[in-house]
Amino acid sequence: MIESEELCFEVAGQLRDVCKELGVTYIFKASYDKANRTSGQSFRGPGVKEGLATLGHAREKFSVPVLTDVHTEEQVKAAAEVVDVLQIPAFLCRKWSHREYQEGAVSFAGRNEAGGAQGWGVGR
C-alpha cells in the first residue's frame, strides 16, 4: 500500500537495483486503496488520484513497469493510463462481470517468450 511517495521511491529504487544485480525482472507494485482492511478505521491509502500520481512518478523516475490493483470498473481506465499491469484482487473477482473481459477492458496477455505466464492486464 502506498504510505507516501517517499517510501514508494525508496522501495522501488532499492528493489530495482537488487533485481538488476540478480538478473531478475522487476515490476513495482503498490496499491492506492487497500479495501480489505480488518478495521474500517484503518488507513486504506491515498486514494485513486493521488495514488496513481505516485505510481506514475515511480514509473518515470525508476524506469520500471508498475502494477496496481483496481477495485471498481471505473478505476480500470484511469489506472490503465498510468500503470503497465492491472490486478483484480481475489476478493473482487466474482463481483466483476464477464462482459469487461469480452469487451477488452481487461485481457489475458498470454505467455511470454520464456513460456512464463504474463497474467491479466491492460495493454499499453
C-alpha positions as a LaTeX table, in Angstrom:
\begin{tabular}{lrrr}
\hline
Residue & $x$ (\AA) & $y$ (\AA) & $z$ (\AA) \\
\hline
Met1 & 0.00 & 0.00 & 0.00 \\
Ile2 & 1.19 & 3.50 & $-0.78$ \\
Glu3 & 2.01 & 5.15 & 2.52 \\
Ser4 & 3.96 & 8.02 & 0.95 \\
Glu5 & 5.67 & 8.87 & $-2.33$ \\
Glu6 & 9.00 & 8.96 & $-0.50$ \\
Leu7 & 8.60 & 5.38 & 0.75 \\
Cys8 & 7.49 & 4.19 & $-2.71$ \\
Phe9 & 10.60 & 5.74 & $-4.23$ \\
Glu10 & 12.84 & 4.12 & $-1.62$ \\
Val11 & 11.33 & 0.67 & $-2.18$ \\
Ala12 & 11.19 & 0.95 & $-5.99$ \\
Gly13 & 14.78 & 2.15 & $-6.26$ \\
Gln14 & 16.29 & $-0.42$ & $-3.92$ \\
Leu15 & 14.40 & $-3.39$ & $-5.34$ \\
Arg16 & 15.11 & $-2.31$ & $-8.93$ \\
Asp17 & 18.83 & $-2.27$ & $-8.14$ \\
Val18 & 18.82 & $-5.64$ & $-6.36$ \\
Cys19 & 16.79 & $-7.28$ & $-9.12$ \\
Lys20 & 19.11 & $-5.83$ & $-11.77$ \\
Glu21 & 22.13 & $-7.32$ & $-9.97$ \\
Leu22 & 20.41 & $-10.71$ & $-9.79$ \\
Gly23 & 19.14 & $-10.62$ & $-13.37$ \\
Val24 & 15.52 & $-10.78$ & $-12.21$ \\
Thr25 & 12.68 & $-8.94$ & $-13.91$ \\
Tyr26 & 11.19 & $-6.38$ & $-11.54$ \\
Ile27 & 7.71 & $-4.89$ & $-11.56$ \\
Phe28 & 6.94 & $-2.35$ & $-8.84$ \\
Lys29 & 3.61 & $-3.00$ & $-7.13$ \\
Ala30 & 1.71 & $-0.73$ & $-4.78$ \\
Ser31 & $-1.95$ & $-0.15$ & $-4.01$ \\
Tyr32 & $-3.65$ & 3.22 & $-3.72$ \\
Asp33 & $-6.61$ & 1.71 & $-1.83$ \\
Lys34 & $-6.47$ & $-1.39$ & 0.37 \\
Ala35 & $-10.18$ & $-2.07$ & 0.66 \\
Asn36 & $-9.76$ & $-5.32$ & 2.60 \\
Arg37 & $-8.55$ & $-3.86$ & 5.92 \\
Thr38 & $-9.56$ & $-5.63$ & 9.13 \\
Ser39 & $-10.85$ & $-2.39$ & 10.62 \\
Gly40 & $-12.96$ & 0.28 & 8.96 \\
Gln41 & $-10.84$ & 2.82 & 10.84 \\
Ser42 & $-7.54$ & 1.68 & 9.27 \\
Phe43 & $-5.70$ & 3.81 & 6.71 \\
Arg44 & $-6.60$ & 2.48 & 3.27 \\
Gly45 & $-4.17$ & 4.50 & 1.19 \\
Pro46 & $-4.07$ & 7.88 & $-0.53$ \\
Gly47 & $-6.94$ & 7.20 & $-2.95$ \\
Val48 & $-7.12$ & 6.95 & $-6.72$ \\
Lys49 & $-5.97$ & 10.40 & $-7.85$ \\
Glu50 & $-3.01$ & 10.83 & $-5.50$ \\
Gly51 & $-2.09$ & 7.15 & $-5.64$ \\
Leu52 & $-1.98$ & 6.97 & $-9.43$ \\
Ala53 & 0.12 & 10.14 & $-9.50$ \\
Thr54 & 2.62 & 8.50 & $-7.12$ \\
Leu55 & 2.71 & 5.31 & $-9.22$ \\
Gly56 & 3.27 & 7.34 & $-12.39$ \\
His57 & 6.12 & 9.25 & $-10.76$ \\
Ala58 & 7.76 & 5.98 & $-9.63$ \\
Arg59 & 7.40 & 4.53 & $-13.14$ \\
Glu60 & 9.08 & 7.56 & $-14.69$ \\
Lys61 & 11.78 & 8.07 & $-12.06$ \\
Phe62 & 12.98 & 4.45 & $-11.94$ \\
Ser63 & 12.08 & 3.30 & $-15.48$ \\
Val64 & 10.31 & 0.22 & $-14.17$ \\
Pro65 & 6.95 & $-1.29$ & $-15.07$ \\
Val66 & 4.28 & $-0.69$ & $-12.44$ \\
Leu67 & 1.39 & $-2.86$ & $-11.26$ \\
Thr68 & $-1.58$ & $-1.91$ & $-9.12$ \\
Asp69 & $-4.94$ & $-3.37$ & $-8.28$ \\
Val70 & $-8.28$ & $-1.93$ & $-9.31$ \\
His71 & $-11.42$ & $-2.13$ & $-7.21$ \\
Thr72 & $-14.16$ & $-0.83$ & $-9.50$ \\
Glu73 & $-14.86$ & $-0.89$ & $-13.19$ \\
Glu74 & $-14.47$ & 2.89 & $-13.25$ \\
Gln75 & $-10.88$ & 2.64 & $-12.00$ \\
Val76 & $-9.77$ & 0.43 & $-14.90$ \\
Lys77 & $-9.40$ & 3.24 & $-17.46$ \\
Ala78 & $-7.75$ & 5.69 & $-15.06$ \\
Ala79 & $-5.24$ & 3.11 & $-13.82$ \\
Ala80 & $-4.54$ & 1.82 & $-17.33$ \\
Glu81 & $-3.38$ & 5.30 & $-18.35$ \\
Val82 & $-0.65$ & 5.19 & $-15.69$ \\
Val83 & 0.41 & 1.62 & $-14.94$ \\
Asp84 & 1.58 & $-1.33$ & $-17.03$ \\
Val85 & $-0.33$ & $-4.15$ & $-15.34$ \\
Leu86 & $-3.71$ & $-4.18$ & $-13.60$ \\
Gln87 & $-4.58$ & $-6.73$ & $-10.96$ \\
Ile88 & $-8.05$ & $-7.61$ & $-9.78$ \\
Pro89 & $-7.92$ & $-8.60$ & $-6.09$ \\
Ala90 & $-9.16$ & $-12.13$ & $-5.47$ \\
Phe91 & $-11.93$ & $-10.92$ & $-3.19$ \\
Leu92 & $-13.35$ & $-8.84$ & $-6.07$ \\
Cys93 & $-13.03$ & $-11.33$ & $-8.92$ \\
Arg94 & $-16.54$ & $-12.71$ & $-8.50$ \\
Lys95 & $-18.09$ & $-9.24$ & $-8.44$ \\
Trp96 & $-16.90$ & $-8.29$ & $-11.93$ \\
Ser97 & $-18.99$ & $-9.45$ & $-14.85$ \\
His98 & $-17.57$ & $-11.42$ & $-17.74$ \\
Arg99 & $-18.57$ & $-8.51$ & $-20.03$ \\
Glu100 & $-15.42$ & $-6.49$ & $-19.19$ \\
Tyr101 & $-13.23$ & $-9.30$ & $-20.45$ \\
Gln102 & $-15.25$ & $-9.74$ & $-23.64$ \\
Glu103 & $-15.10$ & $-6.02$ & $-24.39$ \\
Gly104 & $-11.34$ & $-5.98$ & $-23.95$ \\
Ala105 & $-11.16$ & $-3.65$ & $-20.94$ \\
Val106 & $-9.08$ & $-6.33$ & $-19.30$ \\
Ser107 & $-7.46$ & $-9.16$ & $-21.20$ \\
Phe108 & $-5.16$ & $-12.11$ & $-20.67$ \\
Ala109 & $-1.73$ & $-11.34$ & $-22.05$ \\
Gly110 & $-0.84$ & $-15.00$ & $-22.60$ \\
Arg111 & 2.69 & $-16.35$ & $-22.32$ \\
Asn112 & 5.97 & $-14.50$ & $-22.61$ \\
Glu113 & 8.85 & $-15.68$ & $-24.79$ \\
Ala114 & 10.28 & $-17.82$ & $-21.98$ \\
Gly115 & 6.92 & $-19.56$ & $-21.56$ \\
Gly116 & 6.03 & $-17.89$ & $-18.27$ \\
Ala117 & 2.56 & $-16.60$ & $-17.58$ \\
Gln118 & 2.20 & $-12.87$ & $-18.03$ \\
Gly119 & $-1.25$ & $-12.69$ & $-16.45$ \\
Trp120 & $-4.21$ & $-10.38$ & $-16.71$ \\
Gly121 & $-3.59$ & $-6.79$ & $-17.61$ \\
Val122 & $-4.31$ & $-3.88$ & $-19.82$ \\
Gly123 & $-2.12$ & $-3.39$ & $-22.85$ \\
Arg124 & $-0.37$ & $-0.07$ & $-23.38$ \\
\hline
\end{tabular}
